[in-house]
Amino acid sequence: MVFWLISTPKEESSQQQWSRLTENTKPMANVVKFNLPNLKVGTLDALMSLSDDLAKLDQYTEMVMIKVYNYMANALEENDLQKLPEYTKANNKDLRTYCNSFVWDVAKFPTKVSIKDIHDIIAKNMTKIEKDFKTKSTTFNNLRSNLAQHEKKEAGSLVTRNLGPIVNEEDFVIASEYLVTVCVVVPKQGYKEWEGSYWKLADFVVPESSKRIWEEGDQALYTVTMFRKTLEAFKNNAREKKFVVRDFQYSKEKINQQKNEVNNLQKAKIKAYVPLIRWLKGNFSEAFVNWVHVKALRLFTESVLRYGLPATFMTAVLEPNKKSDKKLREKLYALYGNLDKSGVEGPEMGDIPGV
């Protein structure tokens, strides 16, 4: 969704001027007044210098706002995604309504101070939002990354996944000086060969010690017990048969530790999630409000620079209908071509998130 901000010098009959604009653009756009306050102008030289600063602030504010929006869209749990439009509002209004009913926020951006001071207030606001965003997003990203690594280990194939959650203590010979139980991944087409010959893969393999303890997809996990001294020979011979001997030793303490790590990470993520979304929601609103006020400052400043003082001009926000951009521009140029094309339109608010 795109909005255009425009300004034209105010004529003697404001009502006729407004009617002419709305009647000529009605088929192509929704048009409403965009009310600007009386701002302290200062000198024209200062305004010219400030015009470039406002353009840079406009880009910076939009960048931070979109970062917050995109991160929120990415951070929301799947069952919360439908709430994204609700979470991306400005002062509790949907973004279209906020733009179409814009009122300058005097409490946040006092009109008694200079435009440069208002610029600095917004720049300070956005710098703080970006700084806090980096801190909060980094913390949450680390939580998600650590949890994803653990979940990946438990969700991969039997060749790579963590075996702790799928084995039991009774499947292993534990604390034996001479015997060791190993886990072997066998492809489905090799079940019969394994079960009929596993004890032949090396000397000192315990007959009838193999047990299928887990099957998943086209693989199964078997245990087999042997003397420790034959383990390396067994591994080499198994590899030739495409049987994969996992490097795994059963440890109840280690398995419980891994479970606790995952549980703690899940709890930490859940605990961080609600405050994070609340912060993103509030600061998206704050960023959007700041952004629209920057647009208003640019519209005012560029209008004064083009039309001169006193600062009396008509300002409006237009929301072009689909595929009407070209016709709308042509109509505006026909109405205000005497002003010079660069003076017909003020700053554009394009690609507004969530609209």
C-alpha positions, -999 to 999 in steps of 0.1 A, spaced: 0 0 0 13 34 -10 4 69 2 13 102 -15 17 135 4 12 166 -17 11 203 -11 1 233 -32 0 270 -23 -32 280 -6 -56 299 -28 -82 325 -17 -110 300 -17 -97 270 2 -130 251 -2 -129 255 -40 -93 245 -41 -100 214 -20 -131 205 -41 -111 208 -73 -85 183 -60 -110 158 -47 -133 159 -78 -104 155 -102 -88 126 -83 -118 108 -69 -119 80 -94 -82 73 -90 -75 78 -53 -88 83 -18 -80 119 -7 -81 133 28 -66 164 44 -32 160 60 -31 186 87 2 202 95 8 224 126 24 258 126 61 250 129 90 274 136 105 281 103 138 299 111 159 310 82 156 296 47 193 288 47 188 267 78 158 250 61 178 241 30 205 225 52 179 207 72 161 194 41 190 169 35 191 159 71 154 151 71 158 130 40 185 109 57 164 107 89 134 96 67 155 66 53 169 57 87 135 58 105 120 37 77 148 12 79 145 7 117 107 4 115 109 -23 88 135 -41 108 112 -42 138 82 -53 116 102 -81 98 116 -94 130 82 -95 146 67 -114 116 96 -139 119 95 -142 157 58 -148 161 48 -184 168 28 -201 141 -5 -199 161 1 -161 166 8 -152 130 -28 -142 124 -24 -115 151 3 -97 131 -21 -70 118 -33 -64 153 3 -61 165 13 -36 138 -7 -6 146 1 31 153 -13 45 185 -38 17 185 -51 25 150 -46 4 119 -19 21 97 -43 32 70 -66 49 96 -36 66 113 -23 81 80 -58 92 69 -66 108 103 -31 122 111 -29 146 139 5 161 150 15 147 184 24 179 202 32 161 235 60 141 218 71 167 192 65 202 207 58 228 180 73 256 202 108 243 194 126 246 161 123 220 133 159 211 139 150 203 175 121 181 164 145 164 140 169 157 169 141 143 191 131 118 164 167 109 157 172 102 194 140 81 196 150 60 166 186 55 177 173 41 211 148 18 194 175 4 171 199 0 200 173 -18 221 163 -39 191 198 -51 185 201 -62 222 167 -79 224 169 -96 190 204 -109 196 194 -124 230 163 -141 215 182 -153 184 208 -170 207 180 -187 225 163 -199 193 197 -210 178 207 -230 208 173 -247 210 173 -254 173 207 -271 175 194 -294 203 162 -301 184 181 -308 152 202 -334 170 171 -351 181 153 -349 148 179 -360 123 184 -395 108 196 -423 131 231 -418 117 234 -383 132 207 -377 158 211 -378 195 204 -414 207 197 -405 243 159 -401 240 154 -434 222 176 -459 242 171 -475 276 195 -485 302 185 -522 300 197 -522 263 234 -519 274 260 -537 293 272 -510 317 304 -507 338 320 -538 324 358 -539 321 357 -563 292 324 -560 275 309 -531 256 275 -526 239 274 -505 207 246 -490 186 246 -498 149 224 -482 122 213 -508 96 195 -499 64 162 -516 59 174 -537 30 202 -550 53 181 -562 82 183 -599 72 220 -598 65 227 -581 99 205 -604 119 220 -634 102 257 -625 104 265 -597 128 284 -620 151 307 -629 122 319 -593 117 347 -598 143 359 -622 168 345 -621 203 311 -607 194 285 -621 218 260 -643 199 223 -635 202 232 -602 218 218 -580 190 184 -563 195 164 -540 173 155 -511 196 143 -484 172 130 -483 136 126 -451 117 120 -447 79 143 -469 60 167 -475 90 168 -493 123 189 -490 153 204 -523 167 225 -529 198 252 -556 199 276 -566 227 312 -576 222 346 -577 239 362 -542 239 394 -555 223 375 -564 191 356 -531 187 379 -515 161 379 -546 139 341 -548 142 337 -511 132 359 -516 101 341 -547 89 307 -532 96 315 -501 75 323 -524 45 288 -538 49 273 -503 51 264 -507 87 271 -476 107 285 -480 142 275 -449 163 301 -434 186 278 -436 216 282 -446 252 252 -449 275 253 -424 304 222 -418 323 237 -386 338 246 -372 304 212 -381 290 194 -363 319 217 -334 315 208 -330 278 171 -333 286 175 -306 312 193 -283 288 165 -286 263 139 -281 289 157 -250 303 161 -235 268 124 -241 260 114 -225 293 137 -195 287 123 -191 252 87 -191 264 96 -167 292 113 -143 267 87 -146 240 58 -125 255 79 -96 266 97 -95 233 65 -94 213 51 -67 236 83 -47 230 82 -52 192 45 -42 191 50 -11 211 81 0 193 68 -7 159 40 17 167 65 42 181 87 39 150 58 43 126 45 74 144 80 89 142 83 80 106 50 98 96 61 128 116 93 129 96 72 128 64 52 157 78 84 177 86 97 170 51 64 181 35 64 213 55 100 221 49 100 214 12 68 234 8 83 264 25 114 261 3 94 259 -28 65 283 -21 82 307 3 68 325 33 43 328 49 38 290 53 3 288 39 -4 258 17 -29 230 12 -17 196 21 -33 162 15 -26 125 16 -36 104 -14 -40 67 -15 -39 57 -52 -62 29 -63 -46 -1 -79 -31 6 -114 -41 42 -112 -6 57 -104 2 68 -139 -32 84 -145 -32 101 -111 3 116 -117 -9 129 -151 -40 145 -135 -19 161 -107 4 175 -134 -25 188 -153 -39 205 -122 -6 219 -109 18 218 -138 25 255 -134 42 246 -101 69 225 -117 67 186 -115 92 185 -86 68 206 -66 36 188 -72 43 160 -47 59 158 -14 75 127 2 60 94 -6 50 68 20 55 35 1 53 -2 10 39 4 45 42 -28 65 10 -45 74 -12 -25 51 
